[in-house]
Amino acid sequence: MEESHKLPSHYSHRRSRPLLHSPLFKFVLVAIALGTFSFLNNVKFSWEGSTTASLPINAADILHKCSLLNAEPGPPADFYSRTQSDRFQPGTPPTLIKNATIWTGRVSGHETIIGDLLLDQGIIQEVGDISQAIIDAYGQQLVVVDAAGAWVSPGIVDMHSHLGVDSAPSLSGAEDGNSFKGLVLPWLRSLDGLNTHDEAYRLSVSGGVTTSLILPGSADAIGGQAFVIKLRPTADRSSSSMLLEPPFSLNNSDTEHLSRPRWRQMKHACGENPSRVYSGSRMDTIWAFRQGYEKARKIKDSQDQYCAKALSNQWNHLGDFPEDLQWEALVDVLRGHVKVHNHCYEATDLDGLVRLTNEFKFPIAAFHHAHEAYLVPNLIKKAY
């Protein structure tokens, strides 16, 4: 029997494994794939000579938001051509007030006319000598009131009111005019404390008031946001349904759904009120103002830098739009979107606020209770 011839040991081997299944090959493939993904994720592509990065999925919303940051507030473009008020209650019949002495408010408040007034869809449709054809077109649905020469005037707009937040009768469960949680509270809103059961609504209407600006009280340097309301009852019987013009979504300065921003309102106060409430001084109050506005300024600057990049198509690593719900209203003050109403008595307090407006570059719509304004007219003119 012949001996079998064995190969040397160094030739002996197990069954060969295909290269594609080797651990080393898999590792190399994974490394190449990750490197390619990283490269593609950061690469800038070029079309027609322009260099761009990958657009975020919400790029259109970002650009629209940025385009409105410094837009001038005001009513919608079609406001003066609208055919129905946004507060119109369906089912309200058209009304003709005849034979009235009408104070129009025109010609610096000196114009009065004798005639008729036609109201429909929540809008004054005609004033003065109204064509009979227009009247006849309404048919039997027209409600006619003979004023017999009585006065008809525009409703009075109360620019400083605490209706609904300091309610009548005065009860401890309905005192919502002030917070005592700090000197600077721009995130608070008078709307959140608006009591729909205030007996003073009817008293105000009986005196000719139809519209009121509901301000927070004057305990704080910045007491919060103010809201304009109509005093007439609404079908919803809610605080929100009384609003004349809700600013944005009520919760923040979101303007995506608007063609231009709406005016907002805010209450400031200075002098002895905050000093008394917080056992401080005027120096403490002005420092609290400056701290709050410096915080808002930094947020505004970061937003401006963000939008400068977005509008110039620099999307790489841009991230989310910088904003802070707690401070967004004060940022809007710096953008000129808020009418600031300032409770301020004495010349020293007026001077402090004028300096504040010029330091942080924002306007004040009105000084309220300004007893010593007559002493410093030139100072007030120096406000930003």
BAVEX-180806 format. One record per residue (C-alpha): residue in one letter; y, x, z. Coordinates in steps of 0.2 Angstrom, whole numbers, plus 5000, padded with zeros to 4 digits. Layout:
resn:north:east:up
A:Y:X:Z
...
END
This chain:
resn:north:east:up
M:5000:5000:5000
E:5016:5008:4994
E:5030:5010:5007
S:5045:4999:5004
H:5061:5008:5000
K:5075:5003:5011
L:5093:5007:5007
P:5103:5017:5019
S:5111:5008:5033
H:5128:5010:5027
Y:5124:4999:5012
S:5117:4985:5022
H:5129:4970:5024
R:5129:4952:5028
R:5132:4940:5015
S:5150:4942:5008
R:5164:4930:5013
P:5175:4923:4999
L:5193:4931:5001
L:5201:4914:5001
H:5193:4910:5018
S:5197:4926:5027
P:5209:4925:5042
L:5220:4939:5035
F:5222:4929:5019
K:5227:4913:5028
F:5239:4922:5039
V:5248:4930:5023
L:5249:4913:5015
V:5256:4904:5030
A:5269:4919:5032
I:5274:4917:5013
A:5276:4898:5015
L:5287:4899:5030
G:5298:4912:5022
T:5300:4902:5007
F:5304:4886:5017
S:5317:4896:5027
F:5325:4903:5011
L:5326:4886:5003
N:5333:4878:5018
N:5347:4890:5019
V:5350:4894:5000
K:5366:4888:4992
F:5364:4881:4975
S:5376:4881:4961
W:5380:4868:4948
E:5394:4871:4935
G:5401:4885:4945
S:5404:4877:4962
T:5395:4882:4977
T:5388:4869:4989
A:5376:4867:5003
S:5363:4853:5006
L:5373:4837:5009
P:5369:4828:5026
I:5362:4810:5024
N:5378:4803:5031
A:5390:4814:5021
A:5399:4798:5014
D:5402:4791:5032
I:5408:4808:5038
L:5421:4810:5024
H:5427:4792:5026
K:5429:4795:5045
C:5439:4811:5041
S:5450:4803:5028
L:5456:4790:5041
L:5459:4802:5056
N:5478:4803:5052
A:5480:4787:5042
E:5495:4776:5048
P:5489:4760:5058
G:5494:4743:5052
P:5487:4726:5046
P:5475:4725:5031
A:5482:4727:5014
D:5480:4708:5010
F:5488:4703:5026
Y:5503:4694:5018
S:5493:4686:5004
R:5479:4679:5015
T:5476:4660:5015
Q:5468:4658:5032
S:5471:4666:5049
D:5456:4676:5056
R:5459:4665:5072
F:5458:4648:5063
Q:5447:4636:5071
P:5437:4626:5058
G:5441:4607:5060
T:5459:4609:5064
P:5469:4597:5053
P:5484:4602:5043
T:5500:4597:5052
L:5518:4593:5046
I:5532:4594:5059
K:5547:4584:5051
N:5565:4583:5055
A:5566:4599:5066
T:5580:4611:5070
I:5571:4627:5066
W:5576:4644:5073
T:5568:4655:5060
G:5572:4672:5069
R:5579:4679:5053
V:5597:4686:5050
S:5596:4695:5067
G:5591:4679:5075
H:5606:4669:5070
E:5598:4658:5056
T:5594:4640:5060
I:5589:4627:5047
I:5586:4608:5048
G:5570:4603:5039
D:5551:4602:5040
L:5537:4614:5044
L:5520:4614:5037
L:5505:4622:5045
D:5487:4624:5038
Q:5473:4636:5040
G:5482:4644:5055
I:5496:4649:5044
I:5514:4643:5042
Q:5513:4637:5024
E:5531:4630:5021
V:5547:4629:5030
G:5563:4619:5026
D:5564:4607:5012
I:5546:4604:5007
S:5541:4596:4990
Q:5533:4579:4992
A:5520:4584:4980
I:5514:4597:4992
I:5514:4585:5006
D:5504:4571:4996
A:5491:4584:4991
Y:5484:4584:5009
G:5481:4565:5009
Q:5476:4556:5024
Q:5470:4572:5033
L:5488:4577:5036
V:5494:4575:5054
V:5513:4571:5054
V:5524:4574:5070
D:5542:4568:5070
A:5553:4581:5080
A:5568:4570:5079
G:5580:4585:5078
A:5571:4595:5092
W:5570:4613:5092
V:5556:4623:5084
S:5556:4641:5087
P:5544:4656:5085
G:5533:4659:5100
I:5539:4671:5113
V:5529:4687:5113
D:5528:4694:5131
M:5527:4713:5129
H:5523:4716:5148
S:5510:4705:5155
H:5496:4705:5168
L:5490:4688:5164
G:5471:4687:5167
V:5470:4703:5176
D:5481:4698:5191
S:5477:4680:5190
A:5484:4664:5198
P:5479:4659:5211
S:5478:4677:5218
L:5460:4679:5224
S:5451:4695:5230
G:5437:4691:5217
A:5450:4691:5202
E:5460:4707:5206
D:5457:4718:5191
G:5474:4725:5186
N:5471:4742:5194
S:5457:4755:5196
F:5459:4767:5211
K:5446:4780:5204
G:5459:4793:5198
L:5476:4796:5191
V:5470:4797:5173
L:5459:4784:5166
P:5462:4781:5148
W:5444:4774:5145
L:5447:4759:5155
R:5452:4742:5146
S:5461:4727:5152
L:5450:4716:5142
D:5435:4720:5153
G:5444:4712:5168
L:5452:4697:5158
N:5450:4681:5168
T:5449:4666:5157
H:5452:4654:5171
D:5470:4660:5176
E:5481:4645:5179
A:5496:4656:5173
Y:5490:4654:5155
R:5496:4635:5154
L:5512:4639:5164
S:5517:4653:5152
V:5513:4642:5137
S:5524:4628:5144
G:5539:4641:5144
G:5536:4645:5125
V:5525:4661:5127
T:5511:4661:5114
T:5506:4680:5114
S:5505:4692:5128
L:5501:4711:5129
I:5489:4712:5144
L:5493:4729:5152
P:5483:4737:5167
G:5494:4739:5182
S:5504:4754:5187
A:5494:4762:5201
D:5488:4776:5190
A:5497:4789:5178
I:5486:4782:5164
G:5479:4765:5169
G:5469:4761:5153
Q:5470:4752:5137
A:5480:4736:5134
F:5476:4722:5123
V:5486:4708:5114
I:5480:4690:5116
K:5484:4673:5111
L:5486:4661:5125
R:5478:4645:5117
P:5461:4640:5122
T:5447:4645:5110
A:5430:4636:5106
D:5421:4651:5113
R:5430:4651:5130
S:5428:4670:5131
S:5440:4684:5134
S:5436:4693:5117
S:5440:4677:5107
M:5458:4677:5114
L:5461:4694:5106
L:5475:4694:5093
E:5468:4709:5084
P:5453:4719:5091
P:5456:4737:5088
F:5440:4743:5079
S:5424:4739:5087
L:5433:4737:5104
N:5422:4751:5111
N:5429:4767:5102
S:5440:4772:5088
D:5426:4769:5075
T:5435:4765:5058
E:5421:4765:5046
H:5422:4747:5041
L:5441:4747:5039
S:5453:4752:5025
R:5466:4758:5038
P:5466:4759:5057
R:5473:4745:5068
W:5486:4748:5082
R:5480:4751:5099
Q:5490:4750:5116
M:5489:4760:5132
K:5498:4759:5149
H:5506:4775:5157
A:5515:4775:5174
C:5525:4788:5183
G:5536:4790:5198
E:5533:4782:5215
N:5519:4771:5210
P:5505:4784:5207
S:5513:4795:5221
R:5511:4781:5234
V:5494:4775:5229
Y:5486:4793:5229
S:5497:4800:5243
G:5503:4813:5231
S:5520:4818:5222
R:5528:4818:5205
M:5521:4835:5203
D:5503:4829:5205
T:5506:4815:5193
I:5513:4826:5179
W:5499:4839:5181
A:5486:4825:5180
F:5495:4819:5164
R:5494:4837:5157
Q:5476:4840:5161
G:5471:4823:5152
Y:5481:4827:5137
E:5475:4845:5136
K:5457:4838:5136
A:5461:4826:5122
R:5470:4840:5112
K:5455:4851:5112
I:5444:4837:5106
K:5457:4833:5092
D:5458:4851:5087
S:5439:4852:5086
Q:5438:4836:5075
D:5452:4843:5064
Q:5442:4859:5061
Y:5426:4849:5058
C:5434:4838:5045
A:5443:4853:5037
K:5426:4860:5033
A:5418:4843:5028
L:5432:4839:5016
S:5431:4857:5008
N:5412:4854:5006
Q:5407:4867:5019
W:5392:4858:5026
N:5381:4872:5032
H:5378:4871:5051
L:5392:4858:5052
G:5382:4847:5065
D:5388:4831:5072
F:5406:4825:5072
P:5414:4830:5089
E:5419:4816:5100
D:5419:4810:5118
L:5419:4791:5122
Q:5428:4794:5138
W:5442:4802:5130
E:5443:4795:5112
A:5457:4783:5116
L:5468:4798:5122
V:5464:4807:5106
D:5470:4792:5096
V:5486:4793:5106
L:5488:4811:5099
R:5484:4805:5082
G:5498:4792:5083
H:5487:4777:5083
V:5491:4770:5100
K:5507:4762:5106
V:5510:4770:5123
H:5519:4758:5136
N:5527:4768:5150
H:5531:4761:5167
C:5545:4772:5172
Y:5561:4769:5183
E:5571:4784:5187
A:5579:4798:5177
T:5568:4812:5184
D:5553:4802:5179
L:5559:4798:5161
D:5563:4817:5159
G:5545:4821:5164
L:5538:4810:5151
V:5550:4815:5138
R:5544:4833:5141
L:5526:4828:5141
T:5528:4819:5123
N:5535:4835:5116
E:5522:4846:5124
F:5508:4836:5117
K:5517:4828:5102
F:5514:4810:5104
P:5527:4795:5103
I:5531:4782:5117
A:5533:4764:5110
A:5543:4758:5125
F:5549:4763:5143
H:5546:4748:5154
H:5556:4744:5170
A:5567:4759:5165
H:5581:4755:5177
E:5590:4772:5175
A:5588:4773:5156
Y:5607:4769:5154
L:5611:4785:5163
V:5601:4796:5151
P:5602:4789:5133
N:5602:4806:5125
L:5587:4811:5135
I:5577:4796:5128
K:5582:4801:5111
K:5574:4818:5113
A:5556:4810:5115
Y:5544:4815:5102
END
